[in-house]
Structures are given as C-alpha cells and as structure tokens.
Amino acid sequence: MTAYEIVRASGETGERLLPIQVYRSLERLMRNRQVERIATIGAFVPEAGAKSLHFLCIECGTHDPEDAIEAHRLLDAICKSNRFAPREIHLEISGQCSRCAG
C-alpha cells in the first residue's frame, strides 16, 4: 500500500490518520525492519528479509519477494572495491508475472 492508501483505509476503520502520522509510523516500522519501501511503486510491504529481491508486475501489480543472498553479496563486494559505504540496498525488478505474460 502507498502512504495515502493507508490514510484512506484508516478513515474506513475509525478516525482518519493524517499523512504525517502515517509517514512517521512507516519510518519507525522501517527502522524496526517490519516493513520496507518498494521505491519503484512508492508502496510499503511487510519486510521480506534483508537480502531480498522484489519482482513487481507492471500489469496486475503483484509483488513477489525472493531471497537474493548471492546478489547482495556481489553488490557488497562491488561497494567495498569502490570504497563506497551503502546505507541501504534495494533490489527491484519490474516486468510481467507469469500469469500476465501468458
């Protein structure tokens, strides 16, 4: 869900939250590794694991996380060889899922 979808949904279940309240809550949940942000679609999903790869279908909007430990190891090595200290690494691939690709 996007932050504004959360705001709208909060109004359906009780008192509507303000966007700033939602963003603060999401920041806290991200710090605690309970949710993560999928930058490509600007949405938040439950944490799939620190070393995950997210497949995003551009047709139906499905999101499938997969373990990608080796890919993260490779990116860590590349960062080290370039003397770069990454703060976060997010792996996202957008395309068509098997259902939509037919």
MMTF fields as JSON, N, C-alpha, C and O atoms, coordinates in Angstrom:
{
  "mmtfVersion": "1.0.0",
  "mmtfProducer": "UNKNOWN",
  "numBonds": 407,
  "numAtoms": 408,
  "numGroups": 102,
  "numChains": 1,
  "numModels": 1,
  "chainsPerModel": [1],
  "groupsPerChain": [102],
  "chainIdList": ["A"],
  "bondAtomList": [4, 2, 8, 6, 12, 10, 16, 14, 20, 18, 24, 22, 28, 26, 32, 30, 36, 34, 40, 38, 44, 42, 48, 46, 52, 50, 56, 54, 60, 58, 64, 62, 68, 66, 72, 70, 76, 74, 80, 78, 84, 82, 88, 86, 92, 90, 96, 94, 100, 98, 104, 102, 108, 106, 112, 110, 116, 114, 120, 118, 124, 122, 128, 126, 132, 130, 136, 134, 140, 138, 144, 142, 148, 146, 152, 150, 156, 154, 160, 158, 164, 162, 168, 166, 172, 170, 176, 174, 180, 178, 184, 182, 188, 186, 192, 190, 196, 194, 200, 198, 204, 202, 208, 206, 212, 210, 216, 214, 220, 218, 224, 222, 228, 226, 232, 230, 236, 234, 240, 238, 244, 242, 248, 246, 252, 250, 256, 254, 260, 258, 264, 262, 268, 266, 272, 270, 276, 274, 280, 278, 284, 282, 288, 286, 292, 290, 296, 294, 300, 298, 304, 302, 308, 306, 312, 310, 316, 314, 320, 318, 324, 322, 328, 326, 332, 330, 336, 334, 340, 338, 344, 342, 348, 346, 352, 350, 356, 354, 360, 358, 364, 362, 368, 366, 372, 370, 376, 374, 380, 378, 384, 382, 388, 386, 392, 390, 396, 394, 400, 398, 404, 402],
  "bondOrderList": [1, 1, 1, 1, 1, 1, 1, 1, 1, 1, 1, 1, 1, 1, 1, 1, 1, 1, 1, 1, 1, 1, 1, 1, 1, 1, 1, 1, 1, 1, 1, 1, 1, 1, 1, 1, 1, 1, 1, 1, 1, 1, 1, 1, 1, 1, 1, 1, 1, 1, 1, 1, 1, 1, 1, 1, 1, 1, 1, 1, 1, 1, 1, 1, 1, 1, 1, 1, 1, 1, 1, 1, 1, 1, 1, 1, 1, 1, 1, 1, 1, 1, 1, 1, 1, 1, 1, 1, 1, 1, 1, 1, 1, 1, 1, 1, 1, 1, 1, 1, 1],
  "groupList": [{"groupName": "MET", "atomNameList": ["N", "CA", "C", "O"], "elementList": ["N", "C", "C", "O"], "formalChargeList": [0, 0, 0, 0], "bondAtomList": [1, 0, 2, 1, 3, 2], "bondOrderList": [1, 1, 2], "singleLetterCode": "M", "chemCompType": "L-PEPTIDE LINKING"}, {"groupName": "THR", "atomNameList": ["N", "CA", "C", "O"], "elementList": ["N", "C", "C", "O"], "formalChargeList": [0, 0, 0, 0], "bondAtomList": [1, 0, 2, 1, 3, 2], "bondOrderList": [1, 1, 2], "singleLetterCode": "T", "chemCompType": "L-PEPTIDE LINKING"}, {"groupName": "ALA", "atomNameList": ["N", "CA", "C", "O"], "elementList": ["N", "C", "C", "O"], "formalChargeList": [0, 0, 0, 0], "bondAtomList": [1, 0, 2, 1, 3, 2], "bondOrderList": [1, 1, 2], "singleLetterCode": "A", "chemCompType": "L-PEPTIDE LINKING"}, {"groupName": "TYR", "atomNameList": ["N", "CA", "C", "O"], "elementList": ["N", "C", "C", "O"], "formalChargeList": [0, 0, 0, 0], "bondAtomList": [1, 0, 2, 1, 3, 2], "bondOrderList": [1, 1, 2], "singleLetterCode": "Y", "chemCompType": "L-PEPTIDE LINKING"}, {"groupName": "GLU", "atomNameList": ["N", "CA", "C", "O"], "elementList": ["N", "C", "C", "O"], "formalChargeList": [0, 0, 0, 0], "bondAtomList": [1, 0, 2, 1, 3, 2], "bondOrderList": [1, 1, 2], "singleLetterCode": "E", "chemCompType": "L-PEPTIDE LINKING"}, {"groupName": "ILE", "atomNameList": ["N", "CA", "C", "O"], "elementList": ["N", "C", "C", "O"], "formalChargeList": [0, 0, 0, 0], "bondAtomList": [1, 0, 2, 1, 3, 2], "bondOrderList": [1, 1, 2], "singleLetterCode": "I", "chemCompType": "L-PEPTIDE LINKING"}, {"groupName": "VAL", "atomNameList": ["N", "CA", "C", "O"], "elementList": ["N", "C", "C", "O"], "formalChargeList": [0, 0, 0, 0], "bondAtomList": [1, 0, 2, 1, 3, 2], "bondOrderList": [1, 1, 2], "singleLetterCode": "V", "chemCompType": "L-PEPTIDE LINKING"}, {"groupName": "ARG", "atomNameList": ["N", "CA", "C", "O"], "elementList": ["N", "C", "C", "O"], "formalChargeList": [0, 0, 0, 0], "bondAtomList": [1, 0, 2, 1, 3, 2], "bondOrderList": [1, 1, 2], "singleLetterCode": "R", "chemCompType": "L-PEPTIDE LINKING"}, {"groupName": "SER", "atomNameList": ["N", "CA", "C", "O"], "elementList": ["N", "C", "C", "O"], "formalChargeList": [0, 0, 0, 0], "bondAtomList": [1, 0, 2, 1, 3, 2], "bondOrderList": [1, 1, 2], "singleLetterCode": "S", "chemCompType": "L-PEPTIDE LINKING"}, {"groupName": "GLY", "atomNameList": ["N", "CA", "C", "O"], "elementList": ["N", "C", "C", "O"], "formalChargeList": [0, 0, 0, 0], "bondAtomList": [1, 0, 2, 1, 3, 2], "bondOrderList": [1, 1, 2], "singleLetterCode": "G", "chemCompType": "PEPTIDE LINKING"}, {"groupName": "LEU", "atomNameList": ["N", "CA", "C", "O"], "elementList": ["N", "C", "C", "O"], "formalChargeList": [0, 0, 0, 0], "bondAtomList": [1, 0, 2, 1, 3, 2], "bondOrderList": [1, 1, 2], "singleLetterCode": "L", "chemCompType": "L-PEPTIDE LINKING"}, {"groupName": "PRO", "atomNameList": ["N", "CA", "C", "O"], "elementList": ["N", "C", "C", "O"], "formalChargeList": [0, 0, 0, 0], "bondAtomList": [1, 0, 2, 1, 3, 2], "bondOrderList": [1, 1, 2], "singleLetterCode": "P", "chemCompType": "L-PEPTIDE LINKING"}, {"groupName": "GLN", "atomNameList": ["N", "CA", "C", "O"], "elementList": ["N", "C", "C", "O"], "formalChargeList": [0, 0, 0, 0], "bondAtomList": [1, 0, 2, 1, 3, 2], "bondOrderList": [1, 1, 2], "singleLetterCode": "Q", "chemCompType": "L-PEPTIDE LINKING"}, {"groupName": "ASN", "atomNameList": ["N", "CA", "C", "O"], "elementList": ["N", "C", "C", "O"], "formalChargeList": [0, 0, 0, 0], "bondAtomList": [1, 0, 2, 1, 3, 2], "bondOrderList": [1, 1, 2], "singleLetterCode": "N", "chemCompType": "L-PEPTIDE LINKING"}, {"groupName": "PHE", "atomNameList": ["N", "CA", "C", "O"], "elementList": ["N", "C", "C", "O"], "formalChargeList": [0, 0, 0, 0], "bondAtomList": [1, 0, 2, 1, 3, 2], "bondOrderList": [1, 1, 2], "singleLetterCode": "F", "chemCompType": "L-PEPTIDE LINKING"}, {"groupName": "LYS", "atomNameList": ["N", "CA", "C", "O"], "elementList": ["N", "C", "C", "O"], "formalChargeList": [0, 0, 0, 0], "bondAtomList": [1, 0, 2, 1, 3, 2], "bondOrderList": [1, 1, 2], "singleLetterCode": "K", "chemCompType": "L-PEPTIDE LINKING"}, {"groupName": "HIS", "atomNameList": ["N", "CA", "C", "O"], "elementList": ["N", "C", "C", "O"], "formalChargeList": [0, 0, 0, 0], "bondAtomList": [1, 0, 2, 1, 3, 2], "bondOrderList": [1, 1, 2], "singleLetterCode": "H", "chemCompType": "L-PEPTIDE LINKING"}, {"groupName": "CYS", "atomNameList": ["N", "CA", "C", "O"], "elementList": ["N", "C", "C", "O"], "formalChargeList": [0, 0, 0, 0], "bondAtomList": [1, 0, 2, 1, 3, 2], "bondOrderList": [1, 1, 2], "singleLetterCode": "C", "chemCompType": "L-PEPTIDE LINKING"}, {"groupName": "ASP", "atomNameList": ["N", "CA", "C", "O"], "elementList": ["N", "C", "C", "O"], "formalChargeList": [0, 0, 0, 0], "bondAtomList": [1, 0, 2, 1, 3, 2], "bondOrderList": [1, 1, 2], "singleLetterCode": "D", "chemCompType": "L-PEPTIDE LINKING"}],
  "groupTypeList": [0, 1, 2, 3, 4, 5, 6, 7, 2, 8, 9, 4, 1, 9, 4, 7, 10, 10, 11, 5, 12, 6, 3, 7, 8, 10, 4, 7, 10, 0, 7, 13, 7, 12, 6, 4, 7, 5, 2, 1, 5, 9, 2, 14, 6, 11, 4, 2, 9, 2, 15, 8, 10, 16, 14, 10, 17, 5, 4, 17, 9, 1, 16, 18, 11, 4, 18, 2, 5, 4, 2, 16, 7, 10, 10, 18, 2, 5, 17, 15, 8, 13, 7, 14, 2, 11, 7, 4, 5, 16, 10, 4, 5, 8, 9, 12, 17, 8, 7, 17, 2, 9],
  "groupIdList": [1, 2, 3, 4, 5, 6, 7, 8, 9, 10, 11, 12, 13, 14, 15, 16, 17, 18, 19, 20, 21, 22, 23, 24, 25, 26, 27, 28, 29, 30, 31, 32, 33, 34, 35, 36, 37, 38, 39, 40, 41, 42, 43, 44, 45, 46, 47, 48, 49, 50, 51, 52, 53, 54, 55, 56, 57, 58, 59, 60, 61, 62, 63, 64, 65, 66, 67, 68, 69, 70, 71, 72, 73, 74, 75, 76, 77, 78, 79, 80, 81, 82, 83, 84, 85, 86, 87, 88, 89, 90, 91, 92, 93, 94, 95, 96, 97, 98, 99, 100, 101, 102],
  "secStructList": [7, 7, 2, 2, 2, 2, 2, 2, 2, 2, 2, 2, 2, 1, 1, 7, 7, 7, 2, 2, 2, 2, 2, 2, 2, 2, 2, 2, 2, 2, 2, 6, 6, 1, 3, 3, 3, 3, 6, 6, 6, 6, 3, 3, 3, 3, 7, 7, 7, 6, 6, 3, 3, 3, 3, 3, 3, 6, 6, 6, 7, 7, 3, 3, 3, 3, 3, 7, 2, 2, 2, 2, 2, 2, 2, 2, 2, 2, 2, 2, 2, 6, 6, 7, 7, 7, 1, 7, 7, 7, 3, 3, 3, 3, 3, 7, 7, 2, 2, 2, 2, 7],
  "xCoordList": [0.839, 0.0, 0.878, 1.979, 0.387, 1.076, 0.66, -0.306, 1.389, 1.056, -0.35, -1.085, -0.725, -2.059, -3.166, -4.296, -2.871, -3.846, -4.067, -5.186, -3.006, -3.126, -3.98, -4.822, -3.766, -4.568, -6.042, -6.885, -6.354, -7.753, -8.334, -9.469, -7.574, -8.059, -8.286, -9.189, -7.477, -7.655, -9.0, -9.606, -9.46, -10.754, -11.911, -12.971, -11.72, -12.77, -12.88, -13.921, -11.811, -11.807, -11.932, -11.913, -12.056, -12.148, -11.74, -12.096, -10.994, -10.549, -9.458, -8.484, -9.634, -8.68, -7.357, -7.331, -6.254, -4.922, -4.488, -4.953, -3.611, -3.001, -1.81, -1.179, -1.497, -0.348, 0.944, 1.713, 1.197, 2.43, 2.465, 3.534, 1.307, 1.244, 1.603, 2.319, 1.105, 1.388, 2.874, 3.499, 3.446, 4.87, 5.749, 6.73, 5.425, 6.202, 6.111, 7.111, 4.922, 4.739, 5.509, 6.136, 5.459, 6.179, 7.688, 8.394, 8.186, 9.619, 10.033, 11.075, 9.219, 9.511, 9.472, 10.337, 8.484, 8.384, 9.561, 10.026, 10.044, 11.207, 12.47, 13.288, 12.626, 13.787, 13.796, 14.858, 12.621, 12.497, 12.435, 12.221, 12.621, 12.613, 11.323, 11.346, 10.203, 8.906, 8.237, 7.448, 8.553, 8.091, 9.266, 10.259, 9.135, 10.134, 9.442, 8.308, 10.133, 9.569, 10.012, 11.191, 9.062, 9.358, 9.346, 8.285, 10.529, 10.671, 10.005, 9.425, 10.082, 9.541, 8.068, 7.615, 7.318, 5.872, 5.457, 4.27, 6.422, 6.124, 5.212, 4.378, 5.372, 4.499, 5.314, 6.539, 4.618, 5.241, 4.678, 3.476, 5.569, 5.172, 5.791, 6.768, 5.241, 5.884, 7.314, 7.596, 8.203, 9.613, 9.724, 9.195, 10.416, 10.567, 11.908, 12.158, 12.759, 14.1, 15.105, 14.902, 16.178, 17.162, 17.847, 18.364, 17.857, 18.564, 17.568, 17.696, 16.586, 15.54, 15.604, 16.234, 14.933, 14.762, 13.262, 12.57, 12.755, 11.315, 10.974, 11.48, 10.099, 9.578, 8.242, 7.332, 8.111, 6.912, 6.275, 6.908, 5.025, 4.325, 3.702, 2.923, 4.058, 3.536, 2.109, 1.441, 1.644, 0.29, -0.734, -1.707, -0.515, -1.515, -1.133, -1.951, 0.109, 0.524, 0.979, 1.204, 1.122, 1.573, 3.017, 3.787, 3.354, 4.681, 5.12, 4.479, 6.214, 6.723, 8.16, 9.043, 8.421, 9.804, 10.464, 9.809, 11.743, 12.526, 13.851, 14.361, 14.405, 15.732, 16.765, 16.718, 17.69, 18.722, 20.049, 20.696, 20.439, 21.65, 22.886, 23.72, 23.009, 24.191, 24.264, 25.346, 23.138, 23.124, 23.564, 24.312, 23.106, 23.503, 24.987, 25.655, 25.507, 26.95, 27.769, 28.778, 27.325, 28.026, 27.994, 29.015, 26.846, 26.743, 27.598, 28.217, 27.637, 28.509, 29.969, 30.705, 30.391, 31.773, 32.086, 33.156, 31.15, 31.347, 31.473, 32.328, 30.62, 30.689, 32.036, 32.652, 32.498, 33.786, 34.93, 35.828, 34.905, 36.001, 36.014, 37.048, 34.91, 34.821, 34.87, 34.649, 35.161, 35.233, 33.967, 34.008, 32.852, 31.539, 30.811, 30.739, 30.272, 29.547, 28.045, 27.489, 27.386, 25.947, 25.153, 25.476, 24.137, 23.234, 22.118, 21.722, 21.621, 20.56, 20.765, 21.243, 20.399, 20.396, 19.021, 18.584, 18.34, 17.023, 17.111, 17.549, 16.704, 16.697, 15.257, 14.472, 14.927, 13.572, 13.66, 14.465, 12.824, 12.742, 11.281, 10.421, 11.001, 9.618, 9.509, 10.442, 8.358, 8.104, 6.751, 5.838, 6.609, 5.338, 5.501, 6.48, 4.52, 4.495, 4.107, 3.7, 4.234, 3.946, 2.471, 2.15, 1.584, 0.154, -0.127, -0.888, 0.489, 0.226, 0.992, 0.527, 2.159, 2.958, 2.34, 2.639, 1.464, 0.692, 1.527, 1.02],
  "yCoordList": [-1.189, 0.0, 1.245, 1.245, 2.28, 3.561, 4.241, 3.831, 5.272, 6.0, 6.58, 6.566, 7.091, 7.695, 6.645, 6.933, 5.457, 4.364, 4.001, 3.681, 4.051, 3.789, 4.869, 4.567, 6.127, 7.234, 7.0, 7.104, 6.679, 6.426, 5.236, 5.3, 4.165, 2.974, 3.251, 2.674, 4.127, 4.437, 5.11, 4.925, 5.878, 6.539, 5.554, 5.821, 4.424, 3.403, 2.573, 1.973, 2.54, 1.704, 2.509, 1.935, 3.797, 4.636, 6.05, 6.578, 6.664, 8.041, 8.082, 7.331, 8.958, 9.06, 9.64, 10.656, 8.982, 9.451, 10.552, 10.614, 11.407, 12.425, 11.799, 10.884, 12.28, 11.724, 11.749, 10.79, 12.809, 12.88, 11.773, 11.24, 11.422, 10.32, 8.998, 8.176, 8.805, 7.57, 7.488, 6.445, 8.592, 8.581, 8.343, 7.603, 8.944, 8.712, 7.258, 6.658, 6.695, 5.286, 4.372, 3.405, 4.683, 3.865, 3.958, 2.96, 5.149, 5.298, 4.432, 3.778, 4.43, 3.615, 2.125, 1.362, 1.715, 0.312, -0.094, -1.231, 0.824, 0.521, 0.39, -0.501, 1.278, 1.184, -0.145, -0.726, -0.628, -1.899, -3.097, -4.229, -2.844, -3.889, -4.708, -5.93, -4.009, -4.664, -4.432, -5.259, -3.311, -3.034, -2.498, -2.031, -2.573, -1.97, -1.233, -1.546, -0.254, 0.575, 0.031, -0.249, -0.113, -0.501, 0.785, 1.312, 1.277, 2.591, 2.677, 3.708, 1.618, 1.634, 2.0, 2.716, 1.503, 1.757, 2.662, 2.941, 3.124, 4.034, 3.434, 4.128, 2.132, 1.443, 0.809, 0.716, 0.381, -0.258, -1.668, -1.888, -2.618, -4.017, -4.587, -4.037, -5.678, -6.316, -6.714, -7.1, -6.62, -6.969, -8.404, -9.33, -8.578, -9.908, -10.526, -11.69, -9.774, -10.242, -9.231, -8.595, -9.09, -8.059, -8.305, -7.368, -9.532, -9.883, -10.377, -11.486, -9.547, -9.98, -9.226, -8.175, -9.797, -9.222, -9.179, -10.167, -8.061, -7.887, -7.879, -7.057, -8.816, -8.868, -8.14, -8.509, -7.112, -6.281, -6.387, -6.06, -6.843, -6.959, -5.614, -5.047, -5.116, -3.826, -3.941, -2.928, -5.162, -5.369, -5.483, -4.73, -6.426, -6.691, -6.144, -6.149, -5.67, -5.068, -6.036, -5.627, -7.327, -8.275, -7.994, -7.409, -8.417, -8.218, -9.545, -10.065, -10.093, -11.362, -11.19, -11.017, -11.233, -11.157, -12.542, -13.56, -12.561, -13.792, -13.543, -12.422, -14.58, -14.467, -14.222, -14.847, -13.32, -12.983, -12.726, -11.7, -13.666, -13.501, -13.32, -12.456, -14.134, -14.039, -12.693, -12.122, -12.188, -10.877, -9.786, -8.884, -9.865, -8.867, -8.983, -7.97, -10.212, -10.388, -9.742, -9.087, -9.933, -9.34, -7.815, -7.163, -7.249, -5.795, -5.27, -4.213, -5.995, -5.609, -5.581, -4.656, -6.595, -6.663, -5.504, -4.901, -5.199, -4.077, -2.768, -1.938, -2.587, -1.371, -1.277, -0.211, -2.38, -2.376, -2.062, -1.293, -2.649, -2.403, -0.951, -0.463, -0.278, 1.134, 2.061, 3.265, 1.493, 2.259, 3.072, 4.251, 2.405, 3.033, 2.323, 1.094, 3.093, 2.524, 2.677, 3.746, 1.627, 1.74, 1.831, 1.179, 2.63, 2.723, 1.703, 1.063, 1.562, 0.604, 0.056, 0.759, -1.2, -1.802, -2.405, -3.255, -1.963, -2.496, -3.043, -2.343, -4.27, -4.873, -5.055, -5.757, -4.413, -4.456, -4.673, -4.043, -5.57, -5.802, -5.679, -6.376, -4.797, -4.668, -5.313, -5.28, -5.892, -6.578, -7.248, -6.735, -8.396, -9.125, -10.431, -11.155, -10.719, -12.005, -13.097, -12.803, -14.337, -15.455, -15.476, -15.884, -15.042, -15.004, -13.969, -14.233, -12.799, -11.731, -11.936, -11.528, -12.566, -12.792, -13.878, -13.985, -14.691, -15.694, -16.808, -17.74],
  "zCoordList": [0.0, 0.0, 0.0, 0.551, -0.611, -0.53, 0.769, 1.412, 1.147, 2.379, 2.306, 3.293, 1.133, 1.018, 0.975, 1.369, 0.514, 0.615, 2.081, 2.483, 2.875, 4.311, 4.969, 5.814, 4.585, 5.126, 4.828, 5.718, 3.562, 3.179, 3.942, 4.416, 4.062, 4.757, 6.237, 6.842, 6.826, 8.25, 8.493, 9.548, 7.535, 7.668, 7.632, 8.198, 6.976, 6.885, 8.163, 8.43, 8.946, 10.153, 11.439, 12.528, 11.336, 12.528, 12.196, 11.142, 13.092, 12.884, 11.823, 11.885, 10.859, 9.755, 10.239, 10.933, 9.866, 10.218, 9.267, 8.129, 9.724, 8.875, 8.151, 8.681, 6.944, 6.219, 7.045, 6.993, 7.796, 8.599, 9.648, 9.949, 10.208, 11.173, 10.508, 11.081, 9.308, 8.575, 8.241, 8.436, 7.735, 7.389, 8.615, 8.527, 9.74, 10.967, 11.396, 11.791, 11.319, 11.69, 10.744, 11.177, 9.455, 8.49, 8.688, 8.547, 9.013, 9.293, 10.476, 10.44, 11.518, 12.697, 12.341, 12.772, 11.564, 11.151, 10.254, 10.326, 9.415, 8.581, 9.43, 9.199, 10.411, 11.309, 12.044, 12.268, 12.419, 13.141, 12.198, 12.634, 10.914, 9.882, 9.869, 9.722, 10.027, 9.96, 8.606, 8.149, 7.971, 6.614, 5.809, 6.367, 4.499, 3.626, 2.504, 2.139, 1.964, 0.9, -0.439, -0.654, -1.331, -2.702, -3.52, -3.856, -3.833, -4.454, -5.826, -6.167, -6.605, -7.96, -7.988, -8.881, -7.003, -6.981, -5.827, -5.659, -5.029, -3.923, -2.876, -2.295, -2.635, -1.687, -0.571, -0.647, 0.451, 1.597, 1.727, 1.584, 2.001, 2.133, 3.399, 3.907, 3.919, 5.068, 4.713, 3.578, 5.68, 5.463, 4.963, 5.579, 3.841, 3.246, 3.604, 3.291, 4.245, 4.57, 4.064, 3.03, 4.795, 4.469, 3.13, 2.522, 2.669, 1.435, 0.384, -0.134, 0.079, -0.848, -2.165, -2.281, -3.147, -4.474, -4.711, -4.465, -5.18, -5.364, -6.85, -7.614, -7.25, -8.603, -8.615, -7.872, -9.446, -9.491, -10.87, -11.874, -10.924, -12.207, -12.572, -11.805, -13.753, -14.197, -14.734, -14.941, -14.958, -15.47, -14.343, -14.307, -13.423, -12.382, -11.01, -10.089, -10.869, -9.611, -8.539, -7.4, -8.876, -7.858, -7.468, -8.231, -6.283, -5.706, -5.113, -4.2, -5.628, -5.119, -4.677, -5.517, -3.367, -2.892, -2.934, -2.709, -3.218, -3.239, -2.527, -2.531, -1.919, -1.318, -2.406, -3.465, -2.147, -3.13, -2.417, -2.633, -1.572, -0.761, -1.642, -1.37, -2.699, -3.562, -4.275, -4.409, -4.728, -5.395, -4.426, -4.802, -3.195, -2.197, -1.86, -1.653, -1.805, -1.561, -2.675, -2.416, -3.913, -5.041, -4.957, -5.178, -4.644, -4.519, -3.364, -3.486, -2.248, -1.127, -1.562, -1.218, -2.318, -2.785, -3.734, -3.653, -4.63, -5.556, -4.779, -5.087, -3.774, -2.957, -2.249, -2.232, -1.665, -0.962, -1.907, -1.562, -3.095, -4.038, -4.522, -4.978, -4.43, -4.811, -3.601, -3.723, -2.436, -1.19, -0.968, -0.614, -1.186, -1.029, 0.094, 0.117, 1.027, 2.167, 1.942, 2.196, 1.472, 1.212, 2.508, 3.5, 2.481, 3.629, 3.492, 4.466, 2.286, 2.007, 0.602, -0.289, 0.415, -0.911, -1.116, -0.34, -2.165, -2.522, -3.936, -4.848, -4.12, -5.449, -5.905, -5.268, -7.015, -7.555, -9.058, -9.743, -9.56, -10.994, -11.4, -10.861, -12.346, -12.818, -14.191, -14.993, -14.435, -15.687, -15.613, -14.967, -16.27, -16.247, -15.497, -15.677, -14.651, -13.95, -14.948, -16.071, -14.538, -15.443, -15.861, -16.977, -14.978, -15.326, -16.421, -17.352, -16.301, -17.272, -18.582, -19.646, -18.503, -19.702, -20.575, -21.764, -19.955, -20.67, -21.139, -21.763]
}
